[in-house]
């Protein structure tokens, strides 16, 4: 039971971080599966741990990091990543839950698509506004912060998956409080 909960927490953390940067959590899982006993990938997901895939992910990560720091190019990159990030989330969710949770691969992939896709939509929607309001000056800073958050979330999801559960609870609580606050303000304006 505990293994299933930690497996789900890891899958949630990895999939959501894929919504920020697809290649950071994929490369993290691939390297940790290849070099440590922290992650055990079953077939067909064990292909992620091959040196060819690790090398390819490294190259794609470098391209993503550079492209995401340049105004206008980052918008094109986000358009391309609309397909990549949810796919990465699906792969990560399915790969990390196959051995611990044993949920159907289609359901696991759907969860990964929804999680990574949701984060990606929020990121891709905010980036043009950020570019327009700051003239693109803030793009490299925000992109670097996103990369750091994706890396930390990926590592925490694998090493301390219970923290992902706490993080998810805090996010849900924050959303609830923001929605409640808006409703109270709207009710106060009507009076």
ChimeraX commands (.cxc) that place a marker at each C-alpha (Angstrom):
marker #1 position 0.00,0.00,0.00 radius 0.5
marker #1 position 2.77,2.44,0.93 radius 0.5
marker #1 position 4.64,1.54,-2.25 radius 0.5
marker #1 position 1.53,2.33,-4.30 radius 0.5
marker #1 position 1.08,5.72,-2.62 radius 0.5
marker #1 position 4.71,6.69,-3.11 radius 0.5
marker #1 position 4.57,5.44,-6.70 radius 0.5
marker #1 position 1.54,7.61,-7.42 radius 0.5
marker #1 position 3.11,10.61,-5.69 radius 0.5
marker #1 position 6.28,10.20,-7.75 radius 0.5
marker #1 position 4.25,9.86,-10.94 radius 0.5
marker #1 position 2.27,13.02,-10.13 radius 0.5
marker #1 position 5.43,14.99,-9.39 radius 0.5
marker #1 position 7.27,13.82,-12.48 radius 0.5
marker #1 position 4.31,14.40,-14.78 radius 0.5
marker #1 position 3.67,17.91,-13.51 radius 0.5
marker #1 position 7.34,18.83,-13.87 radius 0.5
marker #1 position 7.15,17.59,-17.47 radius 0.5
marker #1 position 4.63,20.35,-18.07 radius 0.5
marker #1 position 7.39,22.89,-17.37 radius 0.5
marker #1 position 10.22,21.11,-19.19 radius 0.5
marker #1 position 9.67,17.70,-20.77 radius 0.5
marker #1 position 13.29,16.65,-20.83 radius 0.5
marker #1 position 14.38,17.36,-17.24 radius 0.5
marker #1 position 12.17,14.69,-15.60 radius 0.5
marker #1 position 12.69,12.25,-18.49 radius 0.5
marker #1 position 16.47,12.62,-18.19 radius 0.5
marker #1 position 16.28,12.41,-14.39 radius 0.5
marker #1 position 14.31,9.16,-14.54 radius 0.5
marker #1 position 16.56,7.75,-17.26 radius 0.5
marker #1 position 19.79,8.52,-15.40 radius 0.5
marker #1 position 18.51,7.34,-12.02 radius 0.5
marker #1 position 17.15,4.14,-13.55 radius 0.5
marker #1 position 20.47,3.54,-15.29 radius 0.5
marker #1 position 22.83,4.44,-12.45 radius 0.5
marker #1 position 20.97,3.84,-9.18 radius 0.5
marker #1 position 18.48,1.41,-7.63 radius 0.5
marker #1 position 16.06,4.29,-6.89 radius 0.5
marker #1 position 14.00,3.59,-10.01 radius 0.5
marker #1 position 13.21,0.22,-11.53 radius 0.5
marker #1 position 11.65,0.50,-14.98 radius 0.5
marker #1 position 9.85,-2.45,-16.50 radius 0.5
marker #1 position 9.59,-3.21,-20.20 radius 0.5
marker #1 position 8.98,-1.27,-22.46 radius 0.5
marker #1 position 9.83,1.74,-20.29 radius 0.5
marker #1 position 13.30,0.39,-19.47 radius 0.5
marker #1 position 14.33,1.66,-22.90 radius 0.5
marker #1 position 14.52,5.10,-21.29 radius 0.5
marker #1 position 17.64,3.97,-19.44 radius 0.5
marker #1 position 19.61,3.15,-22.60 radius 0.5
marker #1 position 22.61,5.36,-23.27 radius 0.5
marker #1 position 21.23,6.29,-26.70 radius 0.5
marker #1 position 18.03,7.64,-25.19 radius 0.5
marker #1 position 19.94,9.38,-22.40 radius 0.5
marker #1 position 22.18,11.07,-24.99 radius 0.5
marker #1 position 19.19,12.11,-27.08 radius 0.5
marker #1 position 17.40,13.50,-24.03 radius 0.5
marker #1 position 20.55,15.46,-23.11 radius 0.5
marker #1 position 20.71,17.06,-26.56 radius 0.5
marker #1 position 16.98,17.85,-26.54 radius 0.5
marker #1 position 17.31,19.36,-23.06 radius 0.5
marker #1 position 20.07,21.70,-24.24 radius 0.5
marker #1 position 17.96,22.79,-27.24 radius 0.5
marker #1 position 14.94,23.34,-24.97 radius 0.5
marker #1 position 16.93,25.36,-22.42 radius 0.5
marker #1 position 18.37,27.66,-25.09 radius 0.5
marker #1 position 15.13,28.06,-27.07 radius 0.5
marker #1 position 13.10,28.82,-23.96 radius 0.5
marker #1 position 15.31,31.76,-22.99 radius 0.5
marker #1 position 14.85,33.77,-26.21 radius 0.5
marker #1 position 11.73,35.95,-26.58 radius 0.5
marker #1 position 9.55,34.98,-29.56 radius 0.5
marker #1 position 11.52,31.74,-29.99 radius 0.5
marker #1 position 10.09,30.60,-26.66 radius 0.5
marker #1 position 6.56,31.06,-28.02 radius 0.5
marker #1 position 7.39,28.89,-31.03 radius 0.5
marker #1 position 9.03,26.39,-28.69 radius 0.5
marker #1 position 5.92,26.33,-26.46 radius 0.5
marker #1 position 3.80,25.62,-29.53 radius 0.5
marker #1 position 6.01,22.66,-30.44 radius 0.5
marker #1 position 6.10,21.53,-26.81 radius 0.5
marker #1 position 2.29,21.42,-26.75 radius 0.5
marker #1 position 2.66,17.89,-28.10 radius 0.5
marker #1 position 5.93,16.96,-26.40 radius 0.5
marker #1 position 5.24,17.88,-22.77 radius 0.5
marker #1 position 1.94,15.98,-22.39 radius 0.5
marker #1 position 3.54,12.99,-24.13 radius 0.5
marker #1 position 6.46,13.14,-21.70 radius 0.5
marker #1 position 3.99,13.35,-18.81 radius 0.5
marker #1 position 2.20,10.27,-20.13 radius 0.5
marker #1 position 5.44,8.32,-20.47 radius 0.5
marker #1 position 6.61,9.32,-17.00 radius 0.5
marker #1 position 3.31,8.50,-15.30 radius 0.5
marker #1 position 3.04,5.11,-17.01 radius 0.5
marker #1 position 6.69,4.20,-16.53 radius 0.5
marker #1 position 6.82,5.05,-12.85 radius 0.5
marker #1 position 3.51,3.45,-11.87 radius 0.5
marker #1 position 3.82,0.21,-13.83 radius 0.5
marker #1 position 5.80,-1.66,-11.20 radius 0.5
marker #1 position 4.28,-0.12,-8.05 radius 0.5
marker #1 position 0.63,0.74,-8.65 radius 0.5
marker #1 position -0.31,-1.64,-11.48 radius 0.5
marker #1 position -2.92,0.64,-13.04 radius 0.5
marker #1 position -3.84,0.16,-16.66 radius 0.5
marker #1 position -1.23,1.80,-18.93 radius 0.5
marker #1 position -3.89,3.76,-20.84 radius 0.5
marker #1 position -5.26,5.23,-17.60 radius 0.5
marker #1 position -1.74,6.01,-16.41 radius 0.5
marker #1 position -0.89,7.73,-19.68 radius 0.5
marker #1 position -4.14,9.71,-19.59 radius 0.5
marker #1 position -3.29,10.94,-16.08 radius 0.5
marker #1 position 0.17,11.99,-17.25 radius 0.5
marker #1 position -1.24,13.81,-20.28 radius 0.5
marker #1 position -3.73,15.71,-18.11 radius 0.5
marker #1 position -1.15,16.69,-15.48 radius 0.5
marker #1 position 1.63,17.72,-17.86 radius 0.5
marker #1 position -0.82,19.26,-20.30 radius 0.5
marker #1 position -2.45,21.36,-17.60 radius 0.5
marker #1 position 0.86,22.74,-16.39 radius 0.5
marker #1 position 1.98,23.35,-19.97 radius 0.5
marker #1 position -1.23,25.24,-20.85 radius 0.5
marker #1 position -0.75,27.51,-17.84 radius 0.5
marker #1 position 2.91,28.11,-18.72 radius 0.5
marker #1 position 2.30,28.64,-22.44 radius 0.5
marker #1 position -0.60,30.99,-21.71 radius 0.5
marker #1 position 1.38,33.12,-19.30 radius 0.5
marker #1 position 4.55,33.41,-21.36 radius 0.5
marker #1 position 3.21,35.72,-24.14 radius 0.5
marker #1 position 1.75,38.02,-21.48 radius 0.5
marker #1 position 5.11,38.07,-19.71 radius 0.5
marker #1 position 6.90,38.81,-22.98 radius 0.5
marker #1 position 4.52,41.65,-23.82 radius 0.5
marker #1 position 4.62,43.27,-20.39 radius 0.5
marker #1 position 8.40,43.09,-19.90 radius 0.5
marker #1 position 9.56,43.37,-23.50 radius 0.5
marker #1 position 11.04,39.88,-23.19 radius 0.5
marker #1 position 13.51,40.92,-20.49 radius 0.5
marker #1 position 11.99,38.61,-17.87 radius 0.5
marker #1 position 11.79,35.55,-20.15 radius 0.5
marker #1 position 15.26,34.14,-19.39 radius 0.5
marker #1 position 14.78,34.64,-15.66 radius 0.5
marker #1 position 11.34,33.02,-15.58 radius 0.5
marker #1 position 12.53,30.19,-17.85 radius 0.5
marker #1 position 15.47,29.51,-15.56 radius 0.5
marker #1 position 13.16,29.44,-12.54 radius 0.5
marker #1 position 10.87,26.99,-14.38 radius 0.5
marker #1 position 13.84,24.74,-15.17 radius 0.5
marker #1 position 14.99,24.81,-11.54 radius 0.5
marker #1 position 11.46,24.02,-10.31 radius 0.5
marker #1 position 11.20,21.14,-12.81 radius 0.5
marker #1 position 14.55,19.72,-11.68 radius 0.5
marker #1 position 13.79,20.03,-7.97 radius 0.5
marker #1 position 10.29,18.61,-8.39 radius 0.5
marker #1 position 11.67,15.68,-10.38 radius 0.5
marker #1 position 14.25,14.83,-7.72 radius 0.5
marker #1 position 11.85,15.33,-4.83 radius 0.5
marker #1 position 9.24,13.16,-6.57 radius 0.5
marker #1 position 11.71,10.30,-6.70 radius 0.5
marker #1 position 13.62,10.71,-3.44 radius 0.5
marker #1 position 10.89,12.15,-1.16 radius 0.5
marker #1 position 7.53,11.38,-2.83 radius 0.5
marker #1 position 5.58,12.21,0.33 radius 0.5
marker #1 position 6.62,15.83,-0.11 radius 0.5
marker #1 position 4.79,15.78,-3.45 radius 0.5
marker #1 position 1.61,14.82,-1.60 radius 0.5
marker #1 position 2.13,17.75,0.77 radius 0.5
marker #1 position 2.84,20.06,-2.18 radius 0.5
marker #1 position -0.34,18.87,-3.96 radius 0.5
marker #1 position -2.37,19.49,-0.82 radius 0.5
marker #1 position -0.94,23.00,-0.48 radius 0.5
marker #1 position -1.70,23.79,-4.14 radius 0.5
marker #1 position -5.30,22.60,-3.76 radius 0.5
marker #1 position -5.63,24.63,-0.56 radius 0.5
marker #1 position -4.21,27.73,-2.27 radius 0.5
marker #1 position -6.60,27.38,-5.21 radius 0.5
marker #1 position -9.52,26.93,-2.80 radius 0.5
marker #1 position -8.54,30.04,-0.84 radius 0.5
marker #1 position -8.13,32.12,-3.99 radius 0.5
marker #1 position -11.51,31.04,-5.35 radius 0.5
marker #1 position -13.15,31.70,-1.98 radius 0.5
marker #1 position -11.54,35.12,-1.77 radius 0.5
marker #1 position -12.80,36.05,-5.24 radius 0.5
marker #1 position -16.31,34.94,-4.39 radius 0.5
marker #1 position -16.28,36.97,-1.17 radius 0.5
marker #1 position -15.04,40.06,-3.03 radius 0.5
marker #1 position -17.70,39.62,-5.72 radius 0.5
marker #1 position -20.41,39.26,-3.05 radius 0.5
marker #1 position -19.12,42.37,-1.26 radius 0.5
marker #1 position -19.31,44.40,-4.49 radius 0.5
marker #1 position -22.92,43.40,-5.05 radius 0.5
marker #1 position -23.93,44.72,-1.64 radius 0.5
marker link #1:1,2 radius 0.2
marker link #1:2,3 radius 0.2
marker link #1:3,4 radius 0.2
marker link #1:4,5 radius 0.2
marker link #1:5,6 radius 0.2
marker link #1:6,7 radius 0.2
marker link #1:7,8 radius 0.2
marker link #1:8,9 radius 0.2
marker link #1:9,10 radius 0.2
marker link #1:10,11 radius 0.2
marker link #1:11,12 radius 0.2
marker link #1:12,13 radius 0.2
marker link #1:13,14 radius 0.2
marker link #1:14,15 radius 0.2
marker link #1:15,16 radius 0.2
marker link #1:16,17 radius 0.2
marker link #1:17,18 radius 0.2
marker link #1:18,19 radius 0.2
marker link #1:19,20 radius 0.2
marker link #1:20,21 radius 0.2
marker link #1:21,22 radius 0.2
marker link #1:22,23 radius 0.2
marker link #1:23,24 radius 0.2
marker link #1:24,25 radius 0.2
marker link #1:25,26 radius 0.2
marker link #1:26,27 radius 0.2
marker link #1:27,28 radius 0.2
marker link #1:28,29 radius 0.2
marker link #1:29,30 radius 0.2
marker link #1:30,31 radius 0.2
marker link #1:31,32 radius 0.2
marker link #1:32,33 radius 0.2
marker link #1:33,34 radius 0.2
marker link #1:34,35 radius 0.2
marker link #1:35,36 radius 0.2
marker link #1:36,37 radius 0.2
marker link #1:37,38 radius 0.2
marker link #1:38,39 radius 0.2
marker link #1:39,40 radius 0.2
marker link #1:40,41 radius 0.2
marker link #1:41,42 radius 0.2
marker link #1:42,43 radius 0.2
marker link #1:43,44 radius 0.2
marker link #1:44,45 radius 0.2
marker link #1:45,46 radius 0.2
marker link #1:46,47 radius 0.2
marker link #1:47,48 radius 0.2
marker link #1:48,49 radius 0.2
marker link #1:49,50 radius 0.2
marker link #1:50,51 radius 0.2
marker link #1:51,52 radius 0.2
marker link #1:52,53 radius 0.2
marker link #1:53,54 radius 0.2
marker link #1:54,55 radius 0.2
marker link #1:55,56 radius 0.2
marker link #1:56,57 radius 0.2
marker link #1:57,58 radius 0.2
marker link #1:58,59 radius 0.2
marker link #1:59,60 radius 0.2
marker link #1:60,61 radius 0.2
marker link #1:61,62 radius 0.2
marker link #1:62,63 radius 0.2
marker link #1:63,64 radius 0.2
marker link #1:64,65 radius 0.2
marker link #1:65,66 radius 0.2
marker link #1:66,67 radius 0.2
marker link #1:67,68 radius 0.2
marker link #1:68,69 radius 0.2
marker link #1:69,70 radius 0.2
marker link #1:70,71 radius 0.2
marker link #1:71,72 radius 0.2
marker link #1:72,73 radius 0.2
marker link #1:73,74 radius 0.2
marker link #1:74,75 radius 0.2
marker link #1:75,76 radius 0.2
marker link #1:76,77 radius 0.2
marker link #1:77,78 radius 0.2
marker link #1:78,79 radius 0.2
marker link #1:79,80 radius 0.2
marker link #1:80,81 radius 0.2
marker link #1:81,82 radius 0.2
marker link #1:82,83 radius 0.2
marker link #1:83,84 radius 0.2
marker link #1:84,85 radius 0.2
marker link #1:85,86 radius 0.2
marker link #1:86,87 radius 0.2
marker link #1:87,88 radius 0.2
marker link #1:88,89 radius 0.2
marker link #1:89,90 radius 0.2
marker link #1:90,91 radius 0.2
marker link #1:91,92 radius 0.2
marker link #1:92,93 radius 0.2
marker link #1:93,94 radius 0.2
marker link #1:94,95 radius 0.2
marker link #1:95,96 radius 0.2
marker link #1:96,97 radius 0.2
marker link #1:97,98 radius 0.2
marker link #1:98,99 radius 0.2
marker link #1:99,100 radius 0.2
marker link #1:100,101 radius 0.2
marker link #1:101,102 radius 0.2
marker link #1:102,103 radius 0.2
marker link #1:103,104 radius 0.2
marker link #1:104,105 radius 0.2
marker link #1:105,106 radius 0.2
marker link #1:106,107 radius 0.2
marker link #1:107,108 radius 0.2
marker link #1:108,109 radius 0.2
marker link #1:109,110 radius 0.2
marker link #1:110,111 radius 0.2
marker link #1:111,112 radius 0.2
marker link #1:112,113 radius 0.2
marker link #1:113,114 radius 0.2
marker link #1:114,115 radius 0.2
marker link #1:115,116 radius 0.2
marker link #1:116,117 radius 0.2
marker link #1:117,118 radius 0.2
marker link #1:118,119 radius 0.2
marker link #1:119,120 radius 0.2
marker link #1:120,121 radius 0.2
marker link #1:121,122 radius 0.2
marker link #1:122,123 radius 0.2
marker link #1:123,124 radius 0.2
marker link #1:124,125 radius 0.2
marker link #1:125,126 radius 0.2
marker link #1:126,127 radius 0.2
marker link #1:127,128 radius 0.2
marker link #1:128,129 radius 0.2
marker link #1:129,130 radius 0.2
marker link #1:130,131 radius 0.2
marker link #1:131,132 radius 0.2
marker link #1:132,133 radius 0.2
marker link #1:133,134 radius 0.2
marker link #1:134,135 radius 0.2
marker link #1:135,136 radius 0.2
marker link #1:136,137 radius 0.2
marker link #1:137,138 radius 0.2
marker link #1:138,139 radius 0.2
marker link #1:139,140 radius 0.2
marker link #1:140,141 radius 0.2
marker link #1:141,142 radius 0.2
marker link #1:142,143 radius 0.2
marker link #1:143,144 radius 0.2
marker link #1:144,145 radius 0.2
marker link #1:145,146 radius 0.2
marker link #1:146,147 radius 0.2
marker link #1:147,148 radius 0.2
marker link #1:148,149 radius 0.2
marker link #1:149,150 radius 0.2
marker link #1:150,151 radius 0.2
marker link #1:151,152 radius 0.2
marker link #1:152,153 radius 0.2
marker link #1:153,154 radius 0.2
marker link #1:154,155 radius 0.2
marker link #1:155,156 radius 0.2
marker link #1:156,157 radius 0.2
marker link #1:157,158 radius 0.2
marker link #1:158,159 radius 0.2
marker link #1:159,160 radius 0.2
marker link #1:160,161 radius 0.2
marker link #1:161,162 radius 0.2
marker link #1:162,163 radius 0.2
marker link #1:163,164 radius 0.2
marker link #1:164,165 radius 0.2
marker link #1:165,166 radius 0.2
marker link #1:166,167 radius 0.2
marker link #1:167,168 radius 0.2
marker link #1:168,169 radius 0.2
marker link #1:169,170 radius 0.2
marker link #1:170,171 radius 0.2
marker link #1:171,172 radius 0.2
marker link #1:172,173 radius 0.2
marker link #1:173,174 radius 0.2
marker link #1:174,175 radius 0.2
marker link #1:175,176 radius 0.2
marker link #1:176,177 radius 0.2
marker link #1:177,178 radius 0.2
marker link #1:178,179 radius 0.2
marker link #1:179,180 radius 0.2
marker link #1:180,181 radius 0.2
marker link #1:181,182 radius 0.2
marker link #1:182,183 radius 0.2
marker link #1:183,184 radius 0.2
marker link #1:184,185 radius 0.2
marker link #1:185,186 radius 0.2
marker link #1:186,187 radius 0.2
marker link #1:187,188 radius 0.2
marker link #1:188,189 radius 0.2
marker link #1:189,190 radius 0.2
marker link #1:190,191 radius 0.2
view
